Amino acid sequence: MNLMNREKHYNTLNNYYLAKYGKKVAKVSLNAGLTCPNKDGKKGYGGCTYCSKEGAGDFAGDVNESLTLQFEHIKAIMNQKWKDTLYMPYLQANTNTYGEINKLKAIYDELLTLGPNVIGISISTRADCLGDDILILLKNLCSKTHVQVELGLQTSNEITAQLVNRNSTNEEFIKAVYDLKKLGIEVVVHIMNGLPNDTKEDMINTIKFLNNLPIDGIKIHSLCVLKNTRMGDGYLKKPFPILTLNEYVDIVVEQIGYLRDDIIIHRLSADFDPVDLIVPTWTIKKMVVMNEIDKKLRALNLYQGDYLKKGQSS
């Protein structure tokens, strides 16, 4: 589906949902109180070095409330801004296919009861947490609603992945994508620009790596070094190079030029609690980041996938 126009030179999530449902779709971030095998010792301890204490769920609901209450509270706030809206509950914090199978089933089943304006369920997880029992559970869930799974890759450079303690391989990631697509599940991938050790070429190569896989969507984030993370503690002791706004914009624009033109871009900036941010401070102004990306794409007359089609670089 080509949703590009003169203003937006890439397939935006908002345009995708408007074309598919005729209405805005809002994702409601929830916290199911799960953990991560990279934190509890199964795969590692402490999680990825950049990961916050909330496990990427800084803006998810209150874990002390039921998922239904979390959903209703956040939905009420969103409804003040968007009156006629469809919703997708999003299990965001930590690894949401990691846990005892009956507990996971109860979590997913609760999300099925959230009302007629809910058009599906989005589940954030790791590529190494999709065993056969989980895939059977997701297959059954697919028979009841639309299922979207978000996988964290961050980088295809496995040396960098090891440095940030990802503790999951590209091979596991590839298998996860194909296993999910066999079930008809929508796959969205997270990547992160500016990780220590990654060069601009590495970041472009991550896009080329994903182009060869049947993914449906992508979230592109800048690295945000946060307080009370292993990376943050290390940065305060020994700072390392951080992308400037101009560098980030240049990289993202080139990535969009290489990205397969059927992939939906869900976001191009990071979400975090500004109180926890160490660097880069330019990430706080999300609209500035988005506008600079759009401006450069228009100045270059560059659309998503143009470099891939033309077989040329910027």
Secondary structure, DSSP 8 states (H G I E B T S, - for coil): -----SS-SS-BHHHHHHHHHSSEEEEEEE------TTTBSSS-BS-STT--TTTT-TTS--TTS-HHHHHHHHHHHHHHH-SSEEEEEEE-SS-TT-S-HHHHHHHHHHHTTS-TTB--EEEEE-TTS--HHHHHHHHHHHTTS-EEEEEEEE-S-HHHHHHTT----HHHHHHHHHHHHHTT-EEEEEEEET-TT--HHHHHHHHHHHHTS---EEEEEE--EETTSHHHHHHHHS------HHHHHHHHHHHHHHS-TTSEEEESS----GGGEEE-GGGG-HHHHHHHHHHHHHHHT--TTHHHHHT---
